[in-house]
Amino acid sequence: MILYDHAASSNCMKVRILLRQLELPFESVVVDLFTGETKRPEHLARNPDGRVPVLELDSGEQIPESGAILLHLAEGTPYLPPPGLARTRVHQWLMFEQNQIEANAAVARFMALTRRADGAPEVFADRRDRGRVAVQAVSRGLSDGRPFIAGDDYSVADIALYAYVHCADEAGVELLDHPSILSWLERVEATPRFVNDLAPIPSTGP
């Protein structure tokens, strides 16, 4: 398999985490987010939306979108429950992650680390505040003592949420206010073959 990838993308890190945990060999091909490579015709042919990650299967078929890749790879493994309510809970948190965490906390983090927040302080404050609300929702989801976000078992929902929640402090979203999240992060990081290899975002961005 080939993963069209960028080391500073948390969305890409999600896929790398699962591939390693499943012990699936893959080749990483860097598509540079910060020099416009994702908008070149060859990458738009892989993903019409022009983003990474994209996973190319051994068959040559290509799958864009981190959530879709996680679900495809996890099928038939312990990282995704069989069809039923438990699987629906995993889908619930995957959708929440993209609609609330990635869209707000992740955007605020990007703006802060690339100094875009200085030029658009109202936009940054809005994304940061919405990110805080989203992180509070994760905290409430863990507050009943469940070890992982969708229930008793570690799943791709935990991988998806970990990617941007673990670095939410860089967006101005304080994780120290949420002890349930801090202990959950430790449990995620203690799972077999877990590797957080997220690289820093270049300070100037694209």
Secondary structure as the mmCIF struct_conf table of DSSP 4:
data_model
#
loop_
_struct_conf.conf_type_id
_struct_conf.id
_struct_conf.beg_label_comp_id
_struct_conf.beg_label_asym_id
_struct_conf.beg_label_seq_id
_struct_conf.end_label_comp_id
_struct_conf.end_label_asym_id
_struct_conf.end_label_seq_id
STRN STRN1 ILE A 2 ASP A 5
TURN_TY1_P TURN_TY1_P1 ALA A 7 ALA A 8
HELX_RH_AL_P HELX_RH_AL_P1 SER A 10 GLN A 21
TURN_TY1_P TURN_TY1_P2 LEU A 22 GLU A 23
STRN STRN2 GLU A 27 VAL A 30
TURN_TY1_P TURN_TY1_P3 LEU A 33 GLY A 36
HELX_RH_3T_P HELX_RH_3T_P1 GLU A 37 LYS A 39
BEND BEND1 ARG A 40 ARG A 40
HELX_RH_AL_P HELX_RH_AL_P2 PRO A 41 LEU A 44
TURN_TY1_P TURN_TY1_P4 ALA A 45 ARG A 46
TURN_TY1_P TURN_TY1_P5 PRO A 48 ASP A 49
BEND BEND2 VAL A 52 VAL A 52
STRN STRN3 VAL A 54 GLU A 56
TURN_TY1_P TURN_TY1_P6 ASP A 58 SER A 59
BEND BEND3 GLY A 60 GLY A 60
STRN STRN4 GLN A 62 PRO A 64
BEND BEND4 GLU A 65 GLU A 65
HELX_RH_AL_P HELX_RH_AL_P3 SER A 66 ALA A 74
TURN_TY1_P TURN_TY1_P7 GLU A 75 GLY A 76
BEND BEND5 THR A 77 THR A 77
TURN_TY1_P TURN_TY1_P8 PRO A 78 TYR A 79
BEND BEND6 LEU A 80 LEU A 80
HELX_LH_PP_P HELX_LH_PP_P1 PRO A 81 PRO A 82
TURN_TY1_P TURN_TY1_P9 PRO A 83 GLY A 84
HELX_RH_AL_P HELX_RH_AL_P4 LEU A 85 PHE A 96
HELX_RH_PI_P HELX_RH_PI_P1 GLU A 97 ALA A 106
HELX_RH_AL_P HELX_RH_AL_P5 VAL A 107 LEU A 113
TURN_TY1_P TURN_TY1_P10 THR A 114 ARG A 115
HELX_RH_AL_P HELX_RH_AL_P6 ARG A 116 GLY A 119
HELX_RH_AL_P HELX_RH_AL_P7 PRO A 121 LEU A 142
TURN_TY1_P TURN_TY1_P11 SER A 143 ASP A 144
BEND BEND7 PRO A 147 PRO A 147
STRN STRN5 PHE A 148 PHE A 148
TURN_TY1_P TURN_TY1_P12 ILE A 149 ALA A 150
STRN STRN6 GLY A 151 GLY A 151
BEND BEND8 ASP A 152 ASP A 153
HELX_RH_AL_P HELX_RH_AL_P8 VAL A 156 VAL A 165
TURN_TY1_P TURN_TY1_P13 HIS A 166 CYS A 167
HELX_RH_3T_P HELX_RH_3T_P2 ALA A 168 ALA A 171
TURN_TY1_P TURN_TY1_P14 GLY A 172 GLY A 172
HELX_RH_3T_P HELX_RH_3T_P3 LEU A 175 ASP A 177
HELX_RH_AL_P HELX_RH_AL_P9 PRO A 179 GLU A 189
TURN_TY1_P TURN_TY1_P15 ALA A 190 ALA A 190
BEND BEND9 THR A 191 THR A 191
TURN_TY1_P TURN_TY1_P16 PRO A 192 ARG A 193
HELX_LH_PP_P HELX_LH_PP_P2 LEU A 198 PRO A 202
TURN_TY1_P TURN_TY1_P17 SER A 203 THR A 204
#
